[in-house]
Amino acid sequence: MTGDFAATPRDPLRTDTARHYIGGNWVESATTGVSYSPADGTELGTYYEVEKDQVAEAIQVAKRTFATHEWRTNRQLRAQVLNEMADRIEAAADELALLLARENGKTLAQAQFELSLTPSKLRYYAAEALTDSGRGARVRPGVYSLLLTEPVGVAGVIVPWNSPVVLAVRSFAPALAAGCTVVMKMPAQTALVNARLAELLADCPSLPAGVLNVFTESGSVGAELLVSSPDVAAISYTGSTAVGRKIMSNAGATLKRLSLELGGKTPMIVFADADLDAAVPTLVAGITTFAGQFCMAGSRILVESSVADEVRSRLVTALNQVKLGPGDAEDSQMGPLIDLAARDRLEALIEDSLGDAEVILRGGRPEEEELAHGAYFRPALLGVRDTDSPLVQRELFGPVATFEVFQTEDEAVEKANATEYGLAASVWTADGARGLRMADALDAGTVWTNGWAVVLDQFEEGGFKQSGLGRLNGHRAVEEFQEYKHIVQLT
């Protein structure tokens, strides 16, 4: 921590209705919604459902603040605010993790992992706020040229429910570091998490009113207004490719800057020389982390033919042993899906696609009575030969993986690249040269060798093909919210 701040704890299951934070004020709406536990369907709390005119007001507040406040020019202030945010989230990490496990459903260990990633991102962007960029030159006698960066204006941030704390920070922190003001839409599925996060951010003494505005909604009216408003200069969205396409189409009229991290079908490619004792547990984690509700989930397992039977057998054994349970139960290894609708959607998708697959492990609804009222789904493993199968081509967003076999390195590359997605890939081999060849050949924004899901604050990530535009993390994330201005002075 950069200071001595200690967050004042509160009951994670709040009794008041979660509000929006707009213009430095806590705002209520006429309509309320209910947040339910995905583990058993019980009511956790209530939240205010944002109204369109409230989002419009948030945009205008952010626009006025950007135009009139020193925020856009005061680097030291921006760095101070981002460090204060890091302190507050770090101090409240245990409380936030417990609330996240209860409301989102991910296991407590996974929620704690999410919270562990968050302060460092804020501190990294605090440092970025102090970093000069641009260049200057005397291009010829009497002619001087300066290239400077400046913030684009109001940034709209649209956050998904699967990792709402770290993914919110991943988008708004570089926007604030650049000098933008922000209007952020948070998902109703994590309304109580959103509200506590907003409280922690609002508590930062150096944060000027109007710089960061946060609202929650279950629909898309507010998000659509962010995308269409001429007063919003940039959109940062994390979510599905289908929605990303809609955002890109609707943002065209105002030529917005877009940073879109979209869907993925991460191939986990296992060669015969791989260390299977290390690879198999990671393959299991790739399917079960966040119950597979993760853009980088290892949803495609590609194995060299000579070790395919062994890997298949090990996976079946390991996946059968995964213990399902509420996110806040200490012995749970995988929590529920986000809600019953997600479970039913996943069941229907698999049922419709079984003609294309060999059922290695059926997965689906658990039989235990104590899990009957939750959105649980046991891990599934489905053998697939045809890469045109919907099981390969669609992002399922659940604990379901396909199992594919290849004979040669070239075939592995061909199969891995056979989808419209290109977010990430993982290669398992003892041959370092092959690892680099595969990394060169794979159409993916991130490629791990003998690992998976390692993301670093200072290095950019993002997708190829239909997995997105722009980059998150690293210095490039700040540039997504900046314009370059060329100044030529003649003497």
N, C-alpha and C positions, 0 to 999 in steps of 0.2 A: 504494500500500500504506500501511496505517496504522502499520506497524512495520518492523523490519529482518529479519523472519523470511525464511528461505530454506529451502524444503523439501529434505530429503535425497532425492535421486533413487533410484529402484530400477528394476530390469529390468522393463519394462512387461509382458513375458510371464513371469509369476511361475512358480517351480517348486514353491512350497508350495501347499497347497489353501486356497482363499479361505474365510475363516471369517465367522461372525456376530459382531456386537458388541452384547452384552446386559449391562446393569448395570455397565458399565465394564470388562467382561471379554471376551476373545476366546473364542468358543464353537465347538466342533466338533459334528458330528452323526454318526450311525451310517452314513448313506448319502451318497455323493458323486455329483456329476454332472460332465459334461465340457462345457467351452465350446469351440465350434467356430468357425472362421473362415467367415463367409458368402461370402468371396471364392473359397475353394478347398476348403473342407471339412476342412482340417487341424485337429488338436487344438491349442488355444491354452493350455489350463490346466484345472484342476479346481476344484470348489467343493463345500462342504458343503450338502446339501439339508436345509433346516430341518425340525424335527419339531414336531408340534402342541403338545407340552408345553413346548417351548422358547419358542414364541410366547406361550403362556399365562403362562410365567414372565416374559417381557419385559413383558407387560401389567401384571402384579402389581408388578414392579420400578418401572415408570413410575408406577403408582398410589401406591406407598409414597413415592416420591421427591416426587411432587406434594404429598402430604399433609404431609411432614415437613421438606422442605428449603426454604430461603429463596428458591429460584428463582422461585416464583410472585409474590413481593413485591419482589424486588430488581431494579429496572429497570437499574441500572448494571451488574450482573453479566450480565444478558441481553445488553445492548449490547456489553459487552466480549467475550463469547463469540462473538457474531455477527461482530464485526470480526476476531477471531482466525481464524475459519473463512474469511473472505474472504481474509485474508493467505495462508493455507496453500493454498487452491485457486489463487489467483493465482500463487503461486510454483511450483506444480506443473502449471501449465496446459499447457505443451508436452508433458510426459510423459502427462498425462491425455488430451490430444487425440490423440496417437499411439495410445494404447491403445484409445480410443473408435473411431478409424478402423479399427483391425484387428478389433475384436470386434463392433462394431455395423455396420460396412460403409460408413458415410457417408464422404465424402471428407475428407481432412485439413483442407482449407480450411473445410469446414462444421463439422467437429469443433472447430477453433480458434474459429470463430464462436460455437459453443455455449459454449465455455469463457470467451470474452470477455464474455458476458452475465451470468455467474454471480456474480463478486465484487460487482458493483454492487448486485445484489439483496440480498445479505447485508448490505451497508453501509446500504442504504436501510432495511432492517428493524432494523438496529442503532439507527438514528435513531428509527424508529417505537417501539422499546422505551422510549425516553426521552420519548415524547410523551404528555402527559396527555390524558385524555378523560373526559367527564362534565360535569355542571353542577349548580349549586346555586341556591336561591332562598329568600327569606322569603315564603311564599305568603300568609300573613296574620299579623297580630301574634301572636307566640308560637309560630308553627308554621314550622319550617324543613324544607326538602326537599332531599335530595341524590340525584343519579343518578350511580352509579359503575359502572365496568366491572371485571370480574375474569375470569380465565381459566376455561374450562369444565372443564378437567381433562386427562385423557389424550387425545391426538389420534392417530388412526391415519392413516398416509399410505401410499397405494398408488401406486407409480411405474411408468410404462410404459418400454419398452425403447428407444423411438425417440430420445429426448433425455434420458437418465437423469440426467445431472448437473444440468442447469439446471431440469428439471421436478421433481426431488427438492427442490432448494433453493426453488423457487417455492412449494412446499407447506409444507415444514417450517420455513422461515425465519419466515413470519408467525405460525405456531403457537408457535414459541419466543419470538418478540417479545411475544406476548400473555401469556406466562407458562405455557403448557402444557408438559407433557412429551410425548414423541413415541415411538411405535413405528412403524417404517417398513419396509414390504415392498418389496424391490427385485426386478427381474425376472432370471430365470436367463440370459436371452440376453445380458446384459451383466454376468455374475457377477464378472469380473475388474475391470471398471470400478467396480462397486459396492464391492468390497473395498478398492480403492485410495482411493476417496472416503471410505469409513468410516475408514480409517487416518488420513487427513488431518484429518477432523473429530475423531476420538478424540485426536489429538495436541494439541488446543487445551488449554493448561494450566488455563484457568479453567472448562472444561466439567465440571460435577459428574457423577459416575457416576449412571446411571439416567435422566438427562434426555433423552438421545437414544439409541435402541436400533434397530439395523439388522439385518435378516435377508434372505436370498435364498432364493427358491423357484421351481421350475419350474411348479408347479401352483397351486392356489388355497386349500389348507387353511388356511394362515396368514392369508391375506387374509380368508377367510370368518370366521375367529375374530375378527379385528379388527372386522368388521362386526356380528357377533352378540353380542359380549361386552358385558354391562351396565357393565363398568368402562372402556369406551372411550366418551368423550362426543361425539367428532366424527370424521368421516371426510373426508379430502381425496383424491379419486380423479381421475386423468386417464386416459382410455381410451375404449373404444367405448360407444356408446349402449346396446347390448344388455346389456353388463355393468353399466352405470350403472343400468339399470332393475332388475336383480337386486339390486344394492346397496341401492337405495331400498326395495325390497320387504322385504329381509331386515333392514334397519335399523329398520323400522317398529316392531318389538316393543319396542325400547328408545328410540324417539323421538330418534335421534341427530341432531346437526347434520350436514348434508351439504354439501360443496362439490364439485360434479361438473363437470369440463370434459370434454365428450363429443365425439361425432363431428361431422364437418362436410362440407359439399359447397360449398366457397367458389365463388360465381359471380364470374368476372372479366369485367366488362361493358365492352365497347369501343365507343364511339360514333365516328361518322365523322370528327369533328373532333379526335380524339385524336392525340397525337404517337406514331405507330406505331414510330418509331425507339426510343422509350423503352418503349413498351408491349410490343412483341413479345418482347424479351429477358426482361422480367419475367414474361410468360406462360410462357416456356420454363422459367424458374427455378421458377415455381409448380408445374410438373409434375415437375421433376427434382430439386429440393432434397430431400435425405434420401430420394432415390428415390421421391418421392411419399408416403412413409410419415410423414405429418404432418397433424395435424387441421385445419390451415389451408391445406393444399395447394390450389392453384388448379385444382381438378378439373373445373370447368365453365367453358368459354369461350363467352361470348355476344357476338356481333358484329353491329353494324348492317349491314343488307343491302348498302348501297352500297360498303362496304369489306371485305365478307366474303371475296371471292375473293382479294384481296391479302393479308389476314391469314392465310388458310388456306395460301396459297403460301409465305409467309414462315415460318410455323410448321413446315411440312413440311421446308423446307430446313434450318432451325435444329435441329430435333429429329433429323434424319438425321445431323447433324454432331456430336452429343453423343458424347463418347468415354467408353465404359464401362471400368472397371478397378478394381483393388483400392483400398480407401479410402486406404491409405497410399502409393499411387503418386502422384508429383507431377503427372503429366499426366492423371489421372482427373478427369472432369467429373461422373460419376455412378457411385456404387458399387453393390454388389448389394443385393437385398432382404435382410431379416434372416435368412432361411433358405430351404431348398428347399421346405418346406411352404408358405411364403408365396408363392413363385413358382408352385407348382402350383395353389394356390387361386386366384390371380389369373388364370392361364390358363383355368381351368375357368369362372370367372365371365364372362370375355369371350366364350369359346366359346358359352356358353349364351345370351348376349345379342346375338349378331351379327345375328340376324333383325330386331332393332330399330334397326340402325345401318348407316350408310355407312362403310366402312373407308377412312379417309383415309390413315392410317398404321397398319399392322398391329401393329408392335411385337412383343414376345414374346422368346423365347430367342434370344440372339445366335448367329451361326454360327461365330465365331472359336474355334478349338481351345483357345486359352489361357484362354478364359472358360467352357469346357464344364463344369467341375466346380464352378462357383460359382452362386449364386442370382441371376444377372443377368436383367434384363428390360428390353428396349429400350422407349423411350417409345412410347406408342400414342395416336393421335388418331382419335376415332370421331364421325362426324356423326350427330346425333340431331334428329328433329323433334318427337317425342312426349315430353313431360316425364314421362309415366308409365313410361317405359322404366326397367328396373332399373339401367341404366348411369347414369341421372340420380338415381334414388331411393336407391341404395345407396352407402355409403362403400366404395370399392374398396381404398383404402390401398396404392397403388402408382403408378407413373408412367403413368397412364392419364387422359386428359381427354376430355370430350365437347365437341363443337363445335356450337353452336346459333346460329341467325340470327334477328334480330328486325327489325321495321320501324319501330316507334315506341317512345318512352320508356315509355309505359304497358305495352306488350307486354314490354319488357325487365324491368320490375318484376314483372309477372305470372309470367314464366318464372323469374326469379331466386328468387321466393318459393314456388315450386311444390313444394318438398321439405319434409320434416319437420325439416330442419336449419336452424339459424340462428346459426352460430358467427361467421362473418365474410363480408365481401364486398369487392370492389374495383371501383371505377368509374374509367374512363379517358375524360376529356373536357376540352376547353379552356374550356368554359362553367362558370364557378364557380357560378352560380346553379343550373344543372342538377345539378352535383355535390352541392349541398346538398339539392336536392329528392329526388334518388335516395337519399341517406343517410337522409332522413326516411322514405322509403317502404319501404326494404328491411328485412326481418325478420332482423336480424343484430346481434350484440352488438358487433362492431367493423366499421366501414366505412372503407376507405382511398380517398382520391381521388388518382388519378395515382400510386399506390404500392401496396405489398403487404407484409405480414408485418412491419410496423413496430410493435414492442411496447415500451412504456415502463414502467419500474419503478413510477413514481408514479401511473399511470393504470390503472384497473381494466379487466379483460378477462373475457369469459365468453360464454355462449351464450344465445340465445333458443330457444324451442320445445324440441325434443328434443336440443338441443346442450348442455344442462346446467342446473345450479342454482348460485346463488352467484356470487362473483367472485374472481378471482385478481389479484395485483398491487395496488398502491395501498393506501390505508388500509382499504378495505373488506375486503381479505384478512385483516387482523388481526381485524376484527369478526366474521369467520366463526368465530373461536375464542374469543369472549368472550360472557359473559352481562352483562346490565344489572341492577344491584341498586338498588332505590329505597329510600332510608332517610328516614323521616319522624320528626323530633324535635319533641316538644311541650314547651314550657317553662312 
